[in-house]
Amino acid sequence: ILKLLIFVSAALGSAFPYVEQNAYYYIFPFAVGTLLVRIVLNSEISLIFAILTAIVTGTLFGNSFAIMFFAFMTSLSGAHWVRHVTERSSLFRAGLCLGMFNFALILALHLMTSRPFDLQLIYKLGFGFAGGLAAAVIVTGIVPLVESIFRYTTNIKLLELANMNNPVLRDLMVQAPGTYHHSIIVGNLAEAAAENIG
């Protein structure tokens, strides 16, 4: 996918010569894989995944340390923002935060190069912000596929299953209200205990 994106950015660079080709690199949603791994698995595996994908990304982009560093930092930041995702709308909030982080990171990298502020920086900042939002949109579309293909239950899926319109829950409420009430109380106690111990 990265090789395809490099090809697309080269085509865009020739179609729009007033924008540098490397500016298009910042619109790539580098964090998508790490976000998915963090949502489905855990933070330790997502850290290893972020390191490996950053190394591969830097190699594919002509041994570019800047792109490798950007891919690693945006992946780590994205994994941080989705650590407590409980509903699909919080993925978009994470994408917004990731876009702002990309904006700040690109600005910081530019300031370290001592280059003057120019129009190319504005393109990079805009593309970086859009890349964060694009990562959230892509992950929002892929998570339900991962849940259904691998029969994996994420926190988001658990909340959907707890919807009161679920036929099993409605039958339980009608046919065994005592059992239903007991289950709710035990669930609340377990949730409180889990939150207290982290």
N, C-alpha and C positions, 0 to 999 in steps of 0.2 A: 504493500500500500504506500509506503514511503517513497519507493522508487517511482510509482505512478504519480505521486504528488510532486516529486522533483520534476518529472516530465511536464506536468501541467504548469508548474511555475515557470519553467523555461519557455513554454508556449505563451504564457501570459506576459513574460518579460519581452518577448519579441513583438507581441501584439500591442503592448502599452510601453513603449521604450522610455517614457518619462518616469516610470517607476523602476527602481533597481530590482533585479531578479531576486536578490537575497531578501528583499523586503517581504516578498510573498511567503517566505519560509515561516514567518511568525503567525500566519493564519492557520497553519497546520495544527490540528488538534492532537498534539503530542501526548496529552494526558489521558486520552480515552482508555487505553489499555490498563493503566494504573488505576483509574477510577473504577473500572469494571472489577478488577482483581480486589480492590479494597471493599467494594460493596458486597461481592459474592464470598470472598474468603476473609482475609484479615490484614492488619497493617504490616506485619513482618514480611509476608509474602509479597505485598504490594511494594515494599521498600526494595526487595531484591529485584522484582520486576522492573521498577523504575531505574535502578542502576544498570541492569542489562540492556534495557531498551535505549537508555541514554548513550551507552557505549556504541550500540549498533547504529543509532541515529547519527552520532558524530562521525562514524566511519563512512556511512552512506553519503553524508554531506561533505565529502572531501576532507576528512579528518579535521573538521571544524570544531575547535574547542568551545567557541561561543555558542554554537547550536547545541552541542552536547550539554553544556551547562544550562542553557535555557530549557531544553527538553527535560533534564533532570529536575530542575527547580520547579517548573510548572507541573510536573507529574507529582512531586512531593506535596506541593500546595493543593493540588486537586484532591489528592488522597486525604489530606487534612480536612478539607471542607466537606467531604462526604462521609466522614467517620460516624456521624449519628443521623444518617438519612432515615427518616421514618415515613415520608410521603414523597410522591413524585414531584410535587412543587418545590420541595427543598433541594432537588437536583438543579433546578433553574437558579435558585439562590446561590448554590455552590458555583454554578457556571458564571454568574455575575461577579462573585468574589474572585474567581479564578481569572476572569477577564481583567479586573482591576489589578490583581497581582501581576499579570503579564504586562500590563501597562507600566506599572512601577518598575518591574524588572528590566524591561527594554530601556526605559529612561535611565536607570542606574548603569546598565551596560554601556549606553551611549556616553554618559558623563565620564566613564572610566577611560574611554578612547580619546578624550580631549578633542573630539571633532566638533565643528560648529553646529548650531541648531539650524536645520534646513527642512525643506519640504519632505525629504525622504524619511526623516525622523517621524513626521506626522503620519505618513503612510504606515510605518512600522508600528507606531503606537495604536493606530486604528485597527490594523490587522491582528495585533496581539490581543486586543480586547475582544475582537470578533472570534479569534481562535478559542478563547476561554468559553465563550457562549456556545460555539459550535461543538466543543467537547461535551458540554452538558446535554445539548440536543441529541447528539449521537448516542450517548450513554443512555438517555431516557428511552430511546428507541430500541436499544440492544438488550437492556436488562430484562424486559418481558420475554424476549426470545431465549435468553440464557435460562430463565426460570422454567420455561416450558420444555425446552430441549433436554436439559440436564436434570429436570425435576428437582430443582434447587429452590428452597424457600428463603427468600430474603426478608428483611424487616418490613419492607414495603408490602410484600405478598402476605405476610402475617396480618398486617393491618387490614388488608382487603378481605382476608378470610374472616376477620372479626366483625365485618359489616353486619348490622342487624337484619339486612335483607337476605342474608344467607339462609336458604331453606332449612339446613340442619339446625341452626341456632333458633329459628322461629319454632320449629317442631319441639326443640328442647324446652323453650320458654312455655309453650302451651301444654305439653304433655308431662313435663317434670319441672315445674317452677322451682321447687326446693333445690334440686340438683343444679339447676341453672344459677340460682342465687349463690349457692355454696361455691360453685366454680368461679364465679366473678370475685367473690371475697378472697378465695385462695389465690387467684391470679393477681389481685391487687396487693396482697401480702408478699407474694413472690417478687413482684415488680419493685415494691418498696425496698425489699431486702437486697435485690440485685443493684439498685441505684446506690444504696448506702455502701456497699462493698466495692462499687466501681465495676 
